[in-house]
Every structure is written in C-alpha cells, then in structure tokens.
Amino acid sequence: MDLGSVLAVRARCGGPPGHSVDVSASFLGRRGFTRFDVEDAVGAALAGRLGLAYHPRRAGARPPEGGLSWRVTIVEDRATVAVRVGARPLHRRQWKTVGVPGSLHPPLAAAMVVLAGVRAGERVLDPCCGAGTLAIEAAHTGAFATGMDVDPAALAASTHNGRGAPVRWARADAGALPVATAGVRRVLLNPPWGRLVERAGLLARSPGLLGQEVRRVLEPGGTAVLLVPESRPAPSEFSVERRIPVALAGSRLAVLVLR
Ligand SMILES: C[S@@+](CC[C@H](N)C(=O)[O-])C[C@H]1O[C@@H](n2cnc3c(N)ncnc32)[C@H](O)[C@@H]1O
C-alpha cells in the first residue's frame, strides 16, 4: 500500500493528524481466523510503517480518540483497506442522543433515504417516527421532512434529537394520518410489528390501515421504503421494486422499496 498518498488525500480532505493506529475488520463467509487476528496483523504492519503505537480491540477496549482508524473488509480473496478521514466515526451521529425501543441505527436510516430516492425540496413523511432517525436523515438531504408518532415519549425523543434540523414533528395515528391525499413524495417507514414495539392506537386493532394510509398519502409515482422482518410480505397496496436483506443485531430483516 502507498500509505503516503493515502494519508495525503486524507489530509487534503481535512483529516487531522493521527497519533496512533487502530483497525476494525470484518469478513464474509467462514474463515480459519477471527476478525481480531485480521486487525492485529494489519494493525501491527500499519503501525510499524507509520512509526505509531497500535491499539488492539481484542480485549474490548475502545481505542483512544485522535488515532488513525483503519477499516479492513474481506470478501472472498480480496481485502479492502480504508482509512477514516474524520476524527470520529460518521455512524455515531452527534445529533442522536436519545433512543426509543426499536430505534434505527442511523446508517441504515440513511441507506433507506438513498433507496427512496429522496431529493432536496421533496416532501417526506415518516408516520411512525420513534426517535426521529429517518426523518432527520431525510432532512439532511434538504428534503422537507415530517415525523409523526402516536406516542408522546417518542415525539419527545424525536424533537430532542431533531433540534436544529428542519423537521416538523406531530402527534398522529398512522391509521388515520392528518396528511392530504397524494400529499408526500416519499414515505420512510420502520413500523411497529408487535415484537420489540407494540402497535398502538388504530393499528392495534386494524394493522392493515397502515398500508392503506401510506398508499393514500403517497403521490402517484412516489416511493415508500419500509423495513420489515425478513419473511413479512409487502402491504398488498404496493408492488415491490426491490427487497434487500438486512442482518441487524441478530435479526433477519428486509428493506422493501415499494411503488
Ligand atoms: C420501530 S419504532 C420506530 C423507530 C424509529 N424508526 C427510530 O429510529 O427511532 C415504531 C414506532 O411506531 C410507533 N407507533 C405505534 N403505533 C402507532 C400508530 N398507530 N401510529 C403512529 N405511530 C405508532 C411507536 O410509538 C414507535 O415509536
């Protein structure tokens, strides 16, 4: 690896100088080694070449702030080695300080925003917003986002997380949304499935209202992106454009892109 030019690009992008080395590795498939073996092998080599200390993650300790953080991903016989530009991991959003049960990891929410094709200026709705992750990630693209939830505690969390973000929050039941027919271009949805989060309000008695309401408020040609347990069918009101499997904290889920 040409470390000199990699670190020069990082510095040009505003990356601060690092005073140590840490590595986070992952791989697909069965291997005769662990992720920690990969981290130690790559970390020792990088630290040796850069003349810096290496901080292993094997014992579970979080590396000190201000280090050069490297990422190794092995797929089949190819390893990709990347270096973080910023001082902090981007997946740890500074705005997300409060969660609710079932709250989304922000990078998954950001991926759902991309899959929905959200663009600046579009109207976007999350009708079951919880701590607001999807609506806030959508607002960061320049969209006009609205987050609704029936639970006042969820709205308190989303309002707190969303301070400073241009998102409108409202208390509403997703079974009878206070939104005009064809009033939004994109719907982002991580609904309650009665596992980690119970359905409340109208959805407790009539879960099918959710699909009907999302269909009603969506503009013709608009997109809904929905996170569901892997085996769950899509709401019958929609056709599935893409079904993307997602493994999340031991659960098998799917992101559905619906039209
Ligand atoms: C899985 S959580 C959403 C988590 C959210 N995506 C986040 O990142 O924090 C589902 C949410 O649906 C809400 N909910 C349950 N029944 C509802 C209903 N009838 N109308 C609107 N929201 C409802 C719950 O209060 C909960 O906040």
The ligand as a Tripos MOL2 file, in Angstrom:
@<TRIPOS>MOLECULE
LIG
   27    29     1     0     0
SMALL
NO_CHARGES

@<TRIPOS>ATOM
      1 C1        -39.8750    0.6460   15.4960 C.3       1 LIG1
      2 S1        -40.4160    2.1420   16.2170 S.3       1 LIG1
      3 C2        -39.7620    3.3610   15.1400 C.3       1 LIG1
      4 C3        -38.3370    3.6630   15.4610 C.3       1 LIG1
      5 C4        -37.7720    4.8000   14.6380 C.3       1 LIG1
      6 N1        -37.6340    4.4550   13.2390 N.3       1 LIG1
      7 C5        -36.4290    5.2510   15.2120 C.2       1 LIG1
      8 O1        -35.4120    5.1880   14.5070 O.co2     1 LIG1
      9 O2        -36.3750    5.6320   16.3870 O.co2     1 LIG1
     10 C6        -42.1260    2.1740   15.8300 C.3       1 LIG1
     11 C7        -42.8540    3.4010   16.3080 C.3       1 LIG1
     12 O3        -44.2220    3.2620   15.9040 O.3       1 LIG1
     13 C8        -44.9800    3.9730   16.8480 C.3       1 LIG1
     14 N2        -46.3850    3.5870   16.7120 N.ar      1 LIG1
     15 C9        -47.0480    2.5100   17.1970 C.ar      1 LIG1
     16 N3        -48.3500    2.5440   16.8440 N.ar      1 LIG1
     17 C10       -48.5090    3.7020   16.1190 C.ar      1 LIG1
     18 C11       -49.6260    4.3070   15.4800 C.ar      1 LIG1
     19 N4        -50.8430    3.7760   15.4990 N.pl3     1 LIG1
     20 N5        -49.4180    5.4860   14.8470 N.ar      1 LIG1
     21 C12       -48.1920    6.0740   14.8070 C.ar      1 LIG1
     22 N6        -47.1130    5.5390   15.4120 N.ar      1 LIG1
     23 C13       -47.2620    4.3640   16.0440 C.ar      1 LIG1
     24 C14       -44.3570    3.6140   18.1760 C.3       1 LIG1
     25 O4        -44.7020    4.5950   19.1460 O.3       1 LIG1
     26 C15       -42.8630    3.6100   17.8110 C.3       1 LIG1
     27 O5        -42.2850    4.8480   18.1210 O.3       1 LIG1
@<TRIPOS>BOND
     1     1     2 1
     2     2     3 1
     3     2    10 1
     4     3     4 1
     5     4     5 1
     6     5     6 1
     7     5     7 1
     8     7     8 2
     9     7     9 1
    10    10    11 1
    11    11    12 1
    12    11    26 1
    13    12    13 1
    14    13    14 1
    15    13    24 1
    16    14    15 ar
    17    14    23 ar
    18    15    16 ar
    19    16    17 ar
    20    17    18 ar
    21    17    23 ar
    22    18    19 1
    23    18    20 ar
    24    20    21 ar
    25    21    22 ar
    26    22    23 ar
    27    24    25 1
    28    24    26 1
    29    26    27 1
@<TRIPOS>SUBSTRUCTURE
     1 LIG1         1 GROUP 0 **** ****
